[in-house]
Amino acid sequence: MKILSRIFNILMENNNVIKATLLKKANLNHIRLSMHLDWLEQKGLIEYVVIDNKVNVTLTEAGREFAKPLVSLAV
């Protein structure tokens, strides 16, 4: 749950984040982050958008609602 709260906290602070920045700020390895992002995308909480030829991760509206209580758990 702490990992998800860190991911949501970063995404709530920044509208769009490239995966490399998310890796660094969340302090996760690529495989673990990818697993969480895949799950979040399947649930419709995040989506990928292309900005300046870079793939960014962003929260959907449902993701923002889901994230509100979790952001307080971020360490």
PDB file of N, CA, C and O in Angstrom, chain B, residues numbered from 101:
ATOM      1  N   MET B 101       0.816  -1.184   0.000  1.00  0.00           N
ATOM      2  CA  MET B 101       0.000   0.000   0.000  1.00  0.00           C
ATOM      3  C   MET B 101       0.868   1.260   0.000  1.00  0.00           C
ATOM      4  O   MET B 101       0.491   2.272  -0.591  1.00  0.00           O
ATOM      5  N   LYS B 102       2.020   1.202   0.657  1.00  0.00           N
ATOM      6  CA  LYS B 102       2.905   2.363   0.688  1.00  0.00           C
ATOM      7  C   LYS B 102       3.454   2.681  -0.696  1.00  0.00           C
ATOM      8  O   LYS B 102       3.643   3.846  -1.045  1.00  0.00           O
ATOM      9  N   ILE B 103       3.710   1.636  -1.484  1.00  0.00           N
ATOM     10  CA  ILE B 103       4.217   1.863  -2.838  1.00  0.00           C
ATOM     11  C   ILE B 103       3.175   2.594  -3.668  1.00  0.00           C
ATOM     12  O   ILE B 103       3.491   3.554  -4.371  1.00  0.00           O
ATOM     13  N   LEU B 104       1.936   2.140  -3.586  1.00  0.00           N
ATOM     14  CA  LEU B 104       0.861   2.805  -4.325  1.00  0.00           C
ATOM     15  C   LEU B 104       0.680   4.240  -3.853  1.00  0.00           C
ATOM     16  O   LEU B 104       0.440   5.136  -4.663  1.00  0.00           O
ATOM     17  N   SER B 105       0.791   4.458  -2.564  1.00  0.00           N
ATOM     18  CA  SER B 105       0.621   5.827  -2.066  1.00  0.00           C
ATOM     19  C   SER B 105       1.752   6.726  -2.551  1.00  0.00           C
ATOM     20  O   SER B 105       1.524   7.903  -2.833  1.00  0.00           O
ATOM     21  N   ARG B 106       2.971   6.188  -2.653  1.00  0.00           N
ATOM     22  CA  ARG B 106       4.079   6.992  -3.190  1.00  0.00           C
ATOM     23  C   ARG B 106       3.842   7.329  -4.655  1.00  0.00           C
ATOM     24  O   ARG B 106       4.055   8.465  -5.079  1.00  0.00           O
ATOM     25  N   ILE B 107       3.400   6.339  -5.428  1.00  0.00           N
ATOM     26  CA  ILE B 107       3.129   6.560  -6.850  1.00  0.00           C
ATOM     27  C   ILE B 107       2.028   7.608  -7.015  1.00  0.00           C
ATOM     28  O   ILE B 107       2.168   8.540  -7.806  1.00  0.00           O
ATOM     29  N   PHE B 108       0.940   7.455  -6.272  1.00  0.00           N
ATOM     30  CA  PHE B 108      -0.160   8.409  -6.370  1.00  0.00           C
ATOM     31  C   PHE B 108       0.255   9.802  -5.912  1.00  0.00           C
ATOM     32  O   PHE B 108      -0.161  10.797  -6.504  1.00  0.00           O
ATOM     33  N   ASN B 109       1.060   9.881  -4.880  1.00  0.00           N
ATOM     34  CA  ASN B 109       1.521  11.177  -4.391  1.00  0.00           C
ATOM     35  C   ASN B 109       2.307  11.912  -5.485  1.00  0.00           C
ATOM     36  O   ASN B 109       2.107  13.108  -5.700  1.00  0.00           O
ATOM     37  N   ILE B 110       3.185  11.206  -6.162  1.00  0.00           N
ATOM     38  CA  ILE B 110       3.985  11.803  -7.238  1.00  0.00           C
ATOM     39  C   ILE B 110       3.085  12.245  -8.386  1.00  0.00           C
ATOM     40  O   ILE B 110       3.257  13.332  -8.937  1.00  0.00           O
ATOM     41  N   LEU B 111       2.125  11.396  -8.742  1.00  0.00           N
ATOM     42  CA  LEU B 111       1.228  11.732  -9.848  1.00  0.00           C
ATOM     43  C   LEU B 111       0.262  12.863  -9.494  1.00  0.00           C
ATOM     44  O   LEU B 111      -0.151  13.618 -10.374  1.00  0.00           O
ATOM     45  N   MET B 112      -0.101  12.987  -8.217  1.00  0.00           N
ATOM     46  CA  MET B 112      -0.977  14.085  -7.808  1.00  0.00           C
ATOM     47  C   MET B 112      -0.220  15.412  -7.808  1.00  0.00           C
ATOM     48  O   MET B 112      -0.793  16.453  -8.127  1.00  0.00           O
ATOM     49  N   GLU B 113       1.061  15.379  -7.452  1.00  0.00           N
ATOM     50  CA  GLU B 113       1.867  16.600  -7.423  1.00  0.00           C
ATOM     51  C   GLU B 113       2.203  17.089  -8.829  1.00  0.00           C
ATOM     52  O   GLU B 113       2.287  18.294  -9.067  1.00  0.00           O
ATOM     53  N   ASN B 114       2.393  16.162  -9.749  1.00  0.00           N
ATOM     54  CA  ASN B 114       2.760  16.482 -11.134  1.00  0.00           C
ATOM     55  C   ASN B 114       1.670  15.931 -12.042  1.00  0.00           C
ATOM     56  O   ASN B 114       1.264  14.778 -11.898  1.00  0.00           O
ATOM     57  N   ASN B 115       1.205  16.731 -12.955  1.00  0.00           N
ATOM     58  CA  ASN B 115       0.137  16.262 -13.836  1.00  0.00           C
ATOM     59  C   ASN B 115       0.578  15.115 -14.732  1.00  0.00           C
ATOM     60  O   ASN B 115      -0.131  14.117 -14.862  1.00  0.00           O
ATOM     61  N   ASN B 116       1.736  15.253 -15.344  1.00  0.00           N
ATOM     62  CA  ASN B 116       2.274  14.224 -16.232  1.00  0.00           C
ATOM     63  C   ASN B 116       3.705  13.933 -15.819  1.00  0.00           C
ATOM     64  O   ASN B 116       4.492  14.853 -15.592  1.00  0.00           O
ATOM     65  N   VAL B 117       4.041  12.660 -15.721  1.00  0.00           N
ATOM     66  CA  VAL B 117       5.380  12.268 -15.307  1.00  0.00           C
ATOM     67  C   VAL B 117       5.879  11.182 -16.252  1.00  0.00           C
ATOM     68  O   VAL B 117       5.166  10.217 -16.528  1.00  0.00           O
ATOM     69  N   ILE B 118       7.109  11.339 -16.750  1.00  0.00           N
ATOM     70  CA  ILE B 118       7.667  10.257 -17.556  1.00  0.00           C
ATOM     71  C   ILE B 118       8.059   9.123 -16.614  1.00  0.00           C
ATOM     72  O   ILE B 118       8.300   9.342 -15.426  1.00  0.00           O
ATOM     73  N   LYS B 119       8.120   7.929 -17.151  1.00  0.00           N
ATOM     74  CA  LYS B 119       8.350   6.745 -16.341  1.00  0.00           C
ATOM     75  C   LYS B 119       9.689   6.805 -15.593  1.00  0.00           C
ATOM     76  O   LYS B 119       9.772   6.379 -14.441  1.00  0.00           O
ATOM     77  N   ALA B 120      10.728   7.325 -16.236  1.00  0.00           N
ATOM     78  CA  ALA B 120      12.045   7.407 -15.607  1.00  0.00           C
ATOM     79  C   ALA B 120      12.005   8.302 -14.367  1.00  0.00           C
ATOM     80  O   ALA B 120      12.627   7.988 -13.352  1.00  0.00           O
ATOM     81  N   THR B 121      11.286   9.399 -14.448  1.00  0.00           N
ATOM     82  CA  THR B 121      11.149  10.284 -13.295  1.00  0.00           C
ATOM     83  C   THR B 121      10.363   9.603 -12.188  1.00  0.00           C
ATOM     84  O   THR B 121      10.691   9.731 -11.008  1.00  0.00           O
ATOM     85  N   LEU B 122       9.334   8.886 -12.576  1.00  0.00           N
ATOM     86  CA  LEU B 122       8.535   8.157 -11.597  1.00  0.00           C
ATOM     87  C   LEU B 122       9.364   7.074 -10.908  1.00  0.00           C
ATOM     88  O   LEU B 122       9.237   6.860  -9.702  1.00  0.00           O
ATOM     89  N   LEU B 123      10.211   6.395 -11.677  1.00  0.00           N
ATOM     90  CA  LEU B 123      11.114   5.392 -11.098  1.00  0.00           C
ATOM     91  C   LEU B 123      11.994   6.002 -10.023  1.00  0.00           C
ATOM     92  O   LEU B 123      12.135   5.458  -8.928  1.00  0.00           O
ATOM     93  N   LYS B 124      12.574   7.127 -10.351  1.00  0.00           N
ATOM     94  CA  LYS B 124      13.514   7.779  -9.446  1.00  0.00           C
ATOM     95  C   LYS B 124      12.815   8.321  -8.197  1.00  0.00           C
ATOM     96  O   LYS B 124      13.280   8.098  -7.079  1.00  0.00           O
ATOM     97  N   LYS B 125      11.707   9.027  -8.385  1.00  0.00           N
ATOM     98  CA  LYS B 125      11.023   9.638  -7.255  1.00  0.00           C
ATOM     99  C   LYS B 125      10.356   8.614  -6.339  1.00  0.00           C
ATOM    100  O   LYS B 125      10.292   8.817  -5.126  1.00  0.00           O
ATOM    101  N   ALA B 126       9.863   7.522  -6.908  1.00  0.00           N
ATOM    102  CA  ALA B 126       9.197   6.490  -6.108  1.00  0.00           C
ATOM    103  C   ALA B 126      10.194   5.506  -5.511  1.00  0.00           C
ATOM    104  O   ALA B 126       9.835   4.683  -4.669  1.00  0.00           O
ATOM    105  N   ASN B 127      11.454   5.593  -5.952  1.00  0.00           N
ATOM    106  CA  ASN B 127      12.511   4.715  -5.459  1.00  0.00           C
ATOM    107  C   ASN B 127      12.159   3.238  -5.681  1.00  0.00           C
ATOM    108  O   ASN B 127      12.228   2.422  -4.761  1.00  0.00           O
ATOM    109  N   LEU B 128      11.784   2.920  -6.915  1.00  0.00           N
ATOM    110  CA  LEU B 128      11.432   1.555  -7.286  1.00  0.00           C
ATOM    111  C   LEU B 128      12.276   1.106  -8.466  1.00  0.00           C
ATOM    112  O   LEU B 128      12.801   1.926  -9.220  1.00  0.00           O
ATOM    113  N   ASN B 129      12.398  -0.210  -8.617  1.00  0.00           N
ATOM    114  CA  ASN B 129      13.067  -0.694  -9.814  1.00  0.00           C
ATOM    115  C   ASN B 129      12.046  -0.796 -10.950  1.00  0.00           C
ATOM    116  O   ASN B 129      10.837  -0.723 -10.728  1.00  0.00           O
ATOM    117  N   HIS B 130      12.548  -0.961 -12.138  1.00  0.00           N
ATOM    118  CA  HIS B 130      11.702  -0.923 -13.339  1.00  0.00           C
ATOM    119  C   HIS B 130      10.624  -2.002 -13.328  1.00  0.00           C
ATOM    120  O   HIS B 130       9.475  -1.723 -13.671  1.00  0.00           O
ATOM    121  N   ILE B 131      10.967  -3.209 -12.948  1.00  0.00           N
ATOM    122  CA  ILE B 131      10.007  -4.321 -12.964  1.00  0.00           C
ATOM    123  C   ILE B 131       8.871  -4.076 -11.983  1.00  0.00           C
ATOM    124  O   ILE B 131       7.702  -4.255 -12.325  1.00  0.00           O
ATOM    125  N   ARG B 132       9.207  -3.668 -10.770  1.00  0.00           N
ATOM    126  CA  ARG B 132       8.181  -3.436  -9.753  1.00  0.00           C
ATOM    127  C   ARG B 132       7.255  -2.281 -10.165  1.00  0.00           C
ATOM    128  O   ARG B 132       6.036  -2.382 -10.029  1.00  0.00           O
ATOM    129  N   LEU B 133       7.835  -1.196 -10.664  1.00  0.00           N
ATOM    130  CA  LEU B 133       7.009  -0.077 -11.106  1.00  0.00           C
ATOM    131  C   LEU B 133       6.106  -0.497 -12.262  1.00  0.00           C
ATOM    132  O   LEU B 133       4.927  -0.144 -12.286  1.00  0.00           O
ATOM    133  N   SER B 134       6.644  -1.239 -13.207  1.00  0.00           N
ATOM    134  CA  SER B 134       5.851  -1.686 -14.357  1.00  0.00           C
ATOM    135  C   SER B 134       4.668  -2.539 -13.920  1.00  0.00           C
ATOM    136  O   SER B 134       3.571  -2.409 -14.463  1.00  0.00           O
ATOM    137  N   MET B 135       4.887  -3.414 -12.938  1.00  0.00           N
ATOM    138  CA  MET B 135       3.786  -4.249 -12.433  1.00  0.00           C
ATOM    139  C   MET B 135       2.676  -3.380 -11.848  1.00  0.00           C
ATOM    140  O   MET B 135       1.497  -3.606 -12.120  1.00  0.00           O
ATOM    141  N   HIS B 136       3.052  -2.395 -11.054  1.00  0.00           N
ATOM    142  CA  HIS B 136       2.054  -1.522 -10.444  1.00  0.00           C
ATOM    143  C   HIS B 136       1.346  -0.667 -11.489  1.00  0.00           C
ATOM    144  O   HIS B 136       0.130  -0.489 -11.419  1.00  0.00           O
ATOM    145  N   LEU B 137       2.086  -0.141 -12.448  1.00  0.00           N
ATOM    146  CA  LEU B 137       1.474   0.685 -13.485  1.00  0.00           C
ATOM    147  C   LEU B 137       0.541  -0.130 -14.373  1.00  0.00           C
ATOM    148  O   LEU B 137      -0.518   0.355 -14.772  1.00  0.00           O
ATOM    149  N   ASP B 138       0.928  -1.368 -14.685  1.00  0.00           N
ATOM    150  CA  ASP B 138       0.043  -2.233 -15.475  1.00  0.00           C
ATOM    151  C   ASP B 138      -1.276  -2.462 -14.744  1.00  0.00           C
ATOM    152  O   ASP B 138      -2.349  -2.388 -15.344  1.00  0.00           O
ATOM    153  N   TRP B 139      -1.188  -2.738 -13.448  1.00  0.00           N
ATOM    154  CA  TRP B 139      -2.391  -2.976 -12.651  1.00  0.00           C
ATOM    155  C   TRP B 139      -3.256  -1.721 -12.597  1.00  0.00           C
ATOM    156  O   TRP B 139      -4.475  -1.791 -12.755  1.00  0.00           O
ATOM    157  N   LEU B 140      -2.620  -0.575 -12.373  1.00  0.00           N
ATOM    158  CA  LEU B 140      -3.361   0.682 -12.302  1.00  0.00           C
ATOM    159  C   LEU B 140      -4.029   1.015 -13.630  1.00  0.00           C
ATOM    160  O   LEU B 140      -5.138   1.547 -13.655  1.00  0.00           O
ATOM    161  N   GLU B 141      -3.354   0.702 -14.735  1.00  0.00           N
ATOM    162  CA  GLU B 141      -3.943   0.955 -16.051  1.00  0.00           C
ATOM    163  C   GLU B 141      -5.138   0.033 -16.298  1.00  0.00           C
ATOM    164  O   GLU B 141      -6.152   0.466 -16.845  1.00  0.00           O
ATOM    165  N   GLN B 142      -5.022  -1.227 -15.900  1.00  0.00           N
ATOM    166  CA  GLN B 142      -6.137  -2.167 -16.064  1.00  0.00           C
ATOM    167  C   GLN B 142      -7.366  -1.722 -15.276  1.00  0.00           C
ATOM    168  O   GLN B 142      -8.498  -1.943 -15.705  1.00  0.00           O
ATOM    169  N   LYS B 143      -7.141  -1.105 -14.142  1.00  0.00           N
ATOM    170  CA  LYS B 143      -8.246  -0.625 -13.304  1.00  0.00           C
ATOM    171  C   LYS B 143      -8.780   0.733 -13.763  1.00  0.00           C
ATOM    172  O   LYS B 143      -9.770   1.227 -13.225  1.00  0.00           O
ATOM    173  N   GLY B 144      -8.126   1.331 -14.753  1.00  0.00           N
ATOM    174  CA  GLY B 144      -8.581   2.612 -15.285  1.00  0.00           C
ATOM    175  C   GLY B 144      -8.204   3.799 -14.421  1.00  0.00           C
ATOM    176  O   GLY B 144      -8.857   4.841 -14.482  1.00  0.00           O
ATOM    177  N   LEU B 145      -7.148   3.656 -13.608  1.00  0.00           N
ATOM    178  CA  LEU B 145      -6.748   4.722 -12.700  1.00  0.00           C
ATOM    179  C   LEU B 145      -5.652   5.609 -13.279  1.00  0.00           C
ATOM    180  O   LEU B 145      -5.491   6.755 -12.860  1.00  0.00           O
ATOM    181  N   ILE B 146      -4.894   5.078 -14.249  1.00  0.00           N
ATOM    182  CA  ILE B 146      -3.882   5.867 -14.939  1.00  0.00           C
ATOM    183  C   ILE B 146      -4.033   5.662 -16.431  1.00  0.00           C
ATOM    184  O   ILE B 146      -4.697   4.732 -16.888  1.00  0.00           O
ATOM    185  N   GLU B 147      -3.406   6.548 -17.174  1.00  0.00           N
ATOM    186  CA  GLU B 147      -3.337   6.367 -18.623  1.00  0.00           C
ATOM    187  C   GLU B 147      -2.004   6.922 -19.107  1.00  0.00           C
ATOM    188  O   GLU B 147      -1.362   7.723 -18.428  1.00  0.00           O
ATOM    189  N   TYR B 148      -1.610   6.489 -20.269  1.00  0.00           N
ATOM    190  CA  TYR B 148      -0.367   6.956 -20.871  1.00  0.00           C
ATOM    191  C   TYR B 148      -0.715   7.977 -21.949  1.00  0.00           C
ATOM    192  O   TYR B 148      -1.606   7.752 -22.768  1.00  0.00           O
ATOM    193  N   VAL B 149      -0.006   9.095 -21.938  1.00  0.00           N
ATOM    194  CA  VAL B 149      -0.191  10.135 -22.947  1.00  0.00           C
ATOM    195  C   VAL B 149       1.176  10.505 -23.512  1.00  0.00           C
ATOM    196  O   VAL B 149       2.179  10.498 -22.799  1.00  0.00           O
ATOM    197  N   VAL B 150       1.199  10.825 -24.793  1.00  0.00           N
ATOM    198  CA  VAL B 150       2.449  11.213 -25.446  1.00  0.00           C
ATOM    199  C   VAL B 150       2.518  12.740 -25.490  1.00  0.00           C
ATOM    200  O   VAL B 150       1.645  13.408 -26.043  1.00  0.00           O
ATOM    201  N   ILE B 151       3.582  13.267 -24.890  1.00  0.00           N
ATOM    202  CA  ILE B 151       3.831  14.709 -24.880  1.00  0.00           C
ATOM    203  C   ILE B 151       5.280  14.920 -25.292  1.00  0.00           C
ATOM    204  O   ILE B 151       6.192  14.369 -24.675  1.00  0.00           O
ATOM    205  N   ASP B 152       5.491  15.713 -26.327  1.00  0.00           N
ATOM    206  CA  ASP B 152       6.845  15.974 -26.848  1.00  0.00           C
ATOM    207  C   ASP B 152       7.597  14.683 -27.157  1.00  0.00           C
ATOM    208  O   ASP B 152       8.776  14.546 -26.831  1.00  0.00           O
ATOM    209  N   ASN B 153       6.901  13.736 -27.790  1.00  0.00           N
ATOM    210  CA  ASN B 153       7.466  12.437 -28.175  1.00  0.00           C
ATOM    211  C   ASN B 153       7.953  11.612 -26.996  1.00  0.00           C
ATOM    212  O   ASN B 153       8.805  10.740 -27.168  1.00  0.00           O
ATOM    213  N   LYS B 154       7.430  11.870 -25.799  1.00  0.00           N
ATOM    214  CA  LYS B 154       7.759  11.077 -24.612  1.00  0.00           C
ATOM    215  C   LYS B 154       6.457  10.553 -24.024  1.00  0.00           C
ATOM    216  O   LYS B 154       5.451  11.261 -23.975  1.00  0.00           O
ATOM    217  N   VAL B 155       6.494   9.298 -23.577  1.00  0.00           N
ATOM    218  CA  VAL B 155       5.313   8.700 -22.970  1.00  0.00           C
ATOM    219  C   VAL B 155       5.264   9.115 -21.506  1.00  0.00           C
ATOM    220  O   VAL B 155       6.195   8.867 -20.740  1.00  0.00           O
ATOM    221  N   ASN B 156       4.163   9.750 -21.137  1.00  0.00           N
ATOM    222  CA  ASN B 156       3.956  10.227 -19.771  1.00  0.00           C
ATOM    223  C   ASN B 156       2.856   9.426 -19.102  1.00  0.00           C
ATOM    224  O   ASN B 156       1.933   8.945 -19.760  1.00  0.00           O
ATOM    225  N   VAL B 157       2.960   9.287 -17.800  1.00  0.00           N
ATOM    226  CA  VAL B 157       1.925   8.644 -17.001  1.00  0.00           C
ATOM    227  C   VAL B 157       1.101   9.745 -16.366  1.00  0.00           C
ATOM    228  O   VAL B 157       1.652  10.701 -15.819  1.00  0.00           O
ATOM    229  N   THR B 158      -0.209   9.619 -16.435  1.00  0.00           N
ATOM    230  CA  THR B 158      -1.097  10.604 -15.826  1.00  0.00           C
ATOM    231  C   THR B 158      -2.275   9.901 -15.166  1.00  0.00           C
ATOM    232  O   THR B 158      -2.656   8.802 -15.572  1.00  0.00           O
ATOM    233  N   LEU B 159      -2.843  10.525 -14.165  1.00  0.00           N
ATOM    234  CA  LEU B 159      -4.005   9.970 -13.483  1.00  0.00           C
ATOM    235  C   LEU B 159      -5.269  10.284 -14.277  1.00  0.00           C
ATOM    236  O   LEU B 159      -5.408  11.364 -14.852  1.00  0.00           O
ATOM    237  N   THR B 160      -6.177   9.330 -14.295  1.00  0.00           N
ATOM    238  CA  THR B 160      -7.499   9.583 -14.847  1.00  0.00           C
ATOM    239  C   THR B 160      -8.320  10.261 -13.749  1.00  0.00           C
ATOM    240  O   THR B 160      -7.852  10.404 -12.620  1.00  0.00           O
ATOM    241  N   GLU B 161      -9.519  10.670 -14.075  1.00  0.00           N
ATOM    242  CA  GLU B 161     -10.392  11.277 -13.058  1.00  0.00           C
ATOM    243  C   GLU B 161     -10.700  10.272 -11.954  1.00  0.00           C
ATOM    244  O   GLU B 161     -10.714  10.625 -10.775  1.00  0.00           O
ATOM    245  N   ALA B 162     -10.948   9.020 -12.337  1.00  0.00           N
ATOM    246  CA  ALA B 162     -11.185   7.973 -11.336  1.00  0.00           C
ATOM    247  C   ALA B 162      -9.937   7.759 -10.481  1.00  0.00           C
ATOM    248  O   ALA B 162     -10.035   7.503  -9.281  1.00  0.00           O
ATOM    249  N   GLY B 163      -8.779   7.865 -11.102  1.00  0.00           N
ATOM    250  CA  GLY B 163      -7.521   7.724 -10.375  1.00  0.00           C
ATOM    251  C   GLY B 163      -7.321   8.820  -9.353  1.00  0.00           C
ATOM    252  O   GLY B 163      -6.811   8.568  -8.261  1.00  0.00           O
ATOM    253  N   ARG B 164      -7.717  10.036  -9.695  1.00  0.00           N
ATOM    254  CA  ARG B 164      -7.605  11.160  -8.744  1.00  0.00           C
ATOM    255  C   ARG B 164      -8.503  10.938  -7.531  1.00  0.00           C
ATOM    256  O   ARG B 164      -8.097  11.193  -6.397  1.00  0.00           O
ATOM    257  N   GLU B 165      -9.710  10.466  -7.769  1.00  0.00           N
ATOM    258  CA  GLU B 165     -10.625  10.191  -6.651  1.00  0.00           C
ATOM    259  C   GLU B 165     -10.083   9.062  -5.778  1.00  0.00           C
ATOM    260  O   GLU B 165     -10.151   9.132  -4.550  1.00  0.00           O
ATOM    261  N   PHE B 166      -9.548   8.029  -6.412  1.00  0.00           N
ATOM    262  CA  PHE B 166      -8.988   6.890  -5.683  1.00  0.00           C
ATOM    263  C   PHE B 166      -7.758   7.306  -4.881  1.00  0.00           C
ATOM    264  O   PHE B 166      -7.516   6.785  -3.793  1.00  0.00           O
ATOM    265  N   ALA B 167      -6.984   8.247  -5.422  1.00  0.00           N
ATOM    266  CA  ALA B 167      -5.712   8.639  -4.815  1.00  0.00           C
ATOM    267  C   ALA B 167      -5.860   9.532  -3.595  1.00  0.00           C
ATOM    268  O   ALA B 167      -4.991   9.525  -2.722  1.00  0.00           O
ATOM    269  N   LYS B 168      -6.926  10.290  -3.515  1.00  0.00           N
ATOM    270  CA  LYS B 168      -7.072  11.267  -2.431  1.00  0.00           C
ATOM    271  C   LYS B 168      -6.828  10.692  -1.040  1.00  0.00           C
ATOM    272  O   LYS B 168      -6.051  11.279  -0.287  1.00  0.00           O
ATOM    273  N   PRO B 169      -7.447   9.575  -0.655  1.00  0.00           N
ATOM    274  CA  PRO B 169      -7.163   9.054   0.693  1.00  0.00           C
ATOM    275  C   PRO B 169      -5.782   8.412   0.816  1.00  0.00           C
ATOM    276  O   PRO B 169      -5.225   8.352   1.912  1.00  0.00           O
ATOM    277  N   LEU B 170      -5.225   7.932  -0.298  1.00  0.00           N
ATOM    278  CA  LEU B 170      -3.919   7.264  -0.245  1.00  0.00           C
ATOM    279  C   LEU B 170      -2.744   8.223  -0.129  1.00  0.00           C
ATOM    280  O   LEU B 170      -1.699   7.855   0.408  1.00  0.00           O
ATOM    281  N   VAL B 171      -2.898   9.437  -0.620  1.00  0.00           N
ATOM    282  CA  VAL B 171      -1.805  10.393  -0.603  1.00  0.00           C
ATOM    283  C   VAL B 171      -1.352  10.698   0.827  1.00  0.00           C
ATOM    284  O   VAL B 171      -0.179  10.988   1.061  1.00  0.00           O
ATOM    285  N   SER B 172      -2.262  10.634   1.753  1.00  0.00           N
ATOM    286  CA  SER B 172      -1.908  10.909   3.158  1.00  0.00           C
ATOM    287  C   SER B 172      -1.018   9.813   3.747  1.00  0.00           C
ATOM    288  O   SER B 172      -0.375  10.031   4.773  1.00  0.00           O
ATOM    289  N   LEU B 173      -0.973   8.638   3.112  1.00  0.00           N
ATOM    290  CA  LEU B 173      -0.141   7.539   3.603  1.00  0.00           C
ATOM    291  C   LEU B 173       1.292   7.595   3.096  1.00  0.00           C
ATOM    292  O   LEU B 173       2.152   6.865   3.590  1.00  0.00           O
ATOM    293  N   ALA B 174       1.558   8.450   2.120  1.00  0.00           N
ATOM    294  CA  ALA B 174       2.888   8.528   1.500  1.00  0.00           C
ATOM    295  C   ALA B 174       3.934   8.885   2.532  1.00  0.00           C
ATOM    296  O   ALA B 174       3.739   9.745   3.391  1.00  0.00           O
ATOM    297  N   VAL B 175       5.047   8.193   2.413  1.00  0.00           N
ATOM    298  CA  VAL B 175       6.153   8.419   3.351  1.00  0.00           C
ATOM    299  C   VAL B 175       7.299   9.086   2.639  1.00  0.00           C
ATOM    300  O   VAL B 175       8.329   9.363   3.253  1.00  0.00           O
TER     301      VAL B 175
END
